[in-house]
Amino acid sequence: MSTRTETPTATAPVTEQDSWRGGVVAGLVGGAAMGLLLSVMMTPVIEMAIPALWGLSGGFAGWVVHMVNSAVLGVVFAAVAGVANVGESTGRSAAAGVAYGVVLWVVLAAFVMPIWLGAVGFPEVPPLPNFNLMSLVGHVVYGLVLGAVYPSVRNL
């Protein structure tokens, strides 16, 4: 006679605390889309200004810095999406992503980047504030793609 013992296994539920991985992935996808636009429409930004923030130069360094920033900002989006409860719906998440992209443009591109570039001695510091419309387009694309991708990857 055999006895069979079953041991229950528990699967840990995915929590909003786990969603940071999805934020990284969605941020990288959004960053790639924005980076392509920067490479075509604002080449000096990706090749000179972005790497200069960290004392670097060249297009490869610009892409690396841009993608790291995109991943980190994707994690911030994941936290905001969790608090605002918009991370499950693609439409709501994409709309939140567009709004997030506009906020990033106003805060980081228009104010922080010119101040930072001036502080590191970059020779071609943009005006303060730097409300460049092509930069706005890039940040909106980043936010839209980030927000649209996030619901599909948030449970990684």
N, C-alpha and C positions, 0 to 999 in steps of 0.2 A: 504494500500500500504506500502510495507516495503522498506527500503533503506538498501543497503549493502555497507559498507565501508571497503575497503581493505587497510590495513596498510602494506606497504612494509617492509620486514625484511631483514636486511643485515647480512650476515655471514662474519665475519672477515676472510680475507685470512690468510692462514698459512704463516708465514714469517720465515726466517732463525733464527730470534731471538727466535722463539718458539721452535726451534729444540733441545734446550738443554734437554728437557724431553726425547726425543728419544736418545740423547747421554747418559743420565743416564741409560736408559734401556739397550741399546746396550753395554754400558760399564759393566753393571752387568752381562750380558750373557757372554761376553768375559772374564770377571774376574772369573766367575764360571768355565769356561773351563780351564783357566790358573791355577786356584787354585787347580783343580783336578790333573793336571799334577804336580804341586808343591808338593801336598800331597803324590803323589806316587814316584816321581823321586828326589825331593829335600826337604824331610821332615823337616830337620833342618831349612831350610829357612822360611817355613810357620809357624813352631812351635816356633822358637827362634829369628831369625834375624829380621823378619818383625815386630813382636810385640815389640821387643827391641827398635825399632826406636822411640817409644812413651813411653818407660819405662814400658812396659807390658810384660807378658810372657804367654806361652801356645798356643796350637793350635787354640782354639776358638778365642782368642784375635788376633792371626795372621790372621785368616780368616776375622774377622771384619775389621781390618786395611786394608787388601788386597782389600776387596770389596769396602770400602769407597774410596780408591785410584783408583780403577777401575771405579767407577762411576764418580769421578771428572775428570779423564783422558778421559772418554767417552764424557763429556761435551766439553773438549778441542778439541777432535776429531770432534765433531759436528761443532764447530766454524771453524776449519780448512777445513772441508769438504764443508761448505757453501762458504767460500772464494775461494776455489779451484774448486768449482762447480762439485764435484764428488759424492754428496750425493744422487742423484736420480738413478744412475745405480749401480746395485749390483756388477757387475764385476769391475767397476772403483772404487767403494767404498771399495771393498775387497782388491784390489791391493793397494789402498791408506792406508788401515788398516795395511797391511803387512809392508809397508814402515814406517808407524807410529810406529808399534811395534819394528822395528829395531832401530829407533831413540830413543824410550823410553829405550831400552836395553843399547844403547851406553851412553846416558846421565844419566839416573836414576840408572840403575843397575850397570854399570861399574864404574861410577864416584861418583854420589851423595850418593848412599847407603854406600859404604865403608867409605867415609868421615864422614857421619852422624853416622854410627855405632861406629867409632873411637871417635867421639865427645861425645857420650853418655856412653862411657866406656864399650862397648860390648867386652867380652873376646876373641872372635874369629873373629876379623876383617878380612874380605877378602882382597886380594891384591888390589892395586890401580895401574892401572885400573883392574877391575875384569871382564875380557872377558870370562865368563863361557859359554860354548856352550849349556848346558842344559837350562841355563837361557835365552839364545837367542831363543831356541825352544819355551819356555813358552811365551816369549814376542811376537814372531811371531804368535803363536796360538791366543793369546789375540787380536792382531791387526786384524788377518784374520776374527775371529768370530765377533769382534766389527764392522769391515767394512762390512761384509756380512749381518749382522742383521740390521745395521743402516738404510738403505733405507726403510725397512718395518716399522720402528717405528719412523722415523724422524718427522712425523706430529702429534705425540701424543699431 
